[in-house]
Amino acid sequence: MADVNKTITIVIAEAIAPDVINAYASEFNFESDPSGDTKAQFALRMFTEQAQAGIRSTYKSYMTAQGALAAQVQADEDSLNITVS
């Protein structure tokens, strides 16, 4: 299977863009960021990291559930080997 690639465009109305940038700067402590980014670059990086974390979390939850299902099926099969006499 090939990699999944998607280009995403996020449009923030000009009227609220400064507040969105300030919100991300405040939420993620822009003042303590040593990267040298501008506030807007920092906000974009934080948004990207949040999106990535969300995708990873969804994937891990799914894979954990799949593993639990497989373990349940195996336990069901193994339990047929239990006898009481």
C-alpha positions as CSV (number, residue, x, y, z in Angstrom):
1,M,0.0,0.0,0.0
2,A,1.3,3.5,-0.9
3,D,1.7,6.3,1.6
4,V,-1.3,8.5,2.1
5,N,-0.6,12.1,1.3
6,K,-3.0,15.1,1.6
7,T,-2.4,18.8,1.2
8,I,-4.6,20.7,3.6
9,T,-5.3,24.4,3.3
10,I,-6.5,26.2,6.4
11,V,-8.2,29.5,5.9
12,I,-8.6,31.8,8.8
13,A,-10.5,35.0,8.2
14,E,-8.2,38.0,8.2
15,A,-10.4,39.7,10.9
16,I,-9.6,37.0,13.4
17,A,-6.2,35.8,12.3
18,P,-4.2,37.9,14.9
19,D,-6.4,36.5,17.7
20,V,-5.9,32.9,16.4
21,I,-2.2,33.4,16.3
22,N,-2.2,35.0,19.8
23,A,-4.3,32.1,21.1
24,Y,-1.8,29.6,19.9
25,A,1.1,31.7,21.2
26,S,-0.6,31.9,24.6
27,E,-1.7,28.3,24.8
28,F,1.7,26.9,23.9
29,N,4.0,29.5,25.6
30,F,5.5,31.3,22.6
31,E,7.6,33.5,24.9
32,S,9.6,30.5,26.0
33,D,10.1,29.1,22.5
34,P,13.8,29.1,21.7
35,S,13.4,28.3,17.9
36,G,13.5,31.9,16.7
37,D,10.1,31.5,14.9
38,T,7.9,34.5,14.5
39,K,4.6,34.2,16.5
40,A,2.8,33.3,13.3
41,Q,5.3,30.6,12.4
42,F,5.1,29.3,16.0
43,A,1.3,29.1,15.8
44,L,1.4,27.2,12.5
45,R,4.0,24.8,13.9
46,M,1.8,24.2,17.0
47,F,-1.3,23.6,14.9
48,T,0.6,21.1,12.8
49,E,1.9,19.3,15.8
50,Q,-1.6,19.2,17.3
51,A,-3.0,17.7,14.1
52,Q,-0.2,15.1,14.0
53,A,-0.8,14.2,17.6
54,G,-4.5,13.8,16.9
55,I,-3.9,11.5,14.0
56,R,-1.4,9.4,16.0
57,S,-3.8,9.1,18.9
58,T,-6.6,7.9,16.7
59,Y,-4.3,5.4,15.0
60,K,-2.9,4.1,18.4
61,S,-6.5,3.7,19.8
62,Y,-7.5,1.8,16.7
63,M,-4.5,-0.5,16.8
64,T,-4.9,-1.1,20.5
65,A,-8.5,-2.1,19.9
66,Q,-7.5,-4.4,17.1
67,G,-4.9,-6.0,19.4
68,A,-7.5,-6.4,22.2
69,L,-9.9,-8.0,19.7
70,A,-7.2,-10.4,18.6
71,A,-6.4,-11.3,22.2
72,Q,-10.1,-11.9,23.0
73,V,-10.5,-14.2,20.0
74,Q,-7.4,-16.1,21.0
75,A,-8.6,-16.4,24.6
76,D,-11.9,-17.7,23.4
77,E,-10.2,-20.3,21.4
78,D,-7.8,-21.2,24.2
79,S,-10.6,-21.5,26.7
80,L,-12.0,-24.4,24.8
81,N,-9.0,-26.4,26.1
82,I,-10.1,-26.0,29.7
83,T,-11.9,-29.0,31.2
84,V,-13.2,-29.7,34.6
85,S,-13.7,-33.3,35.8
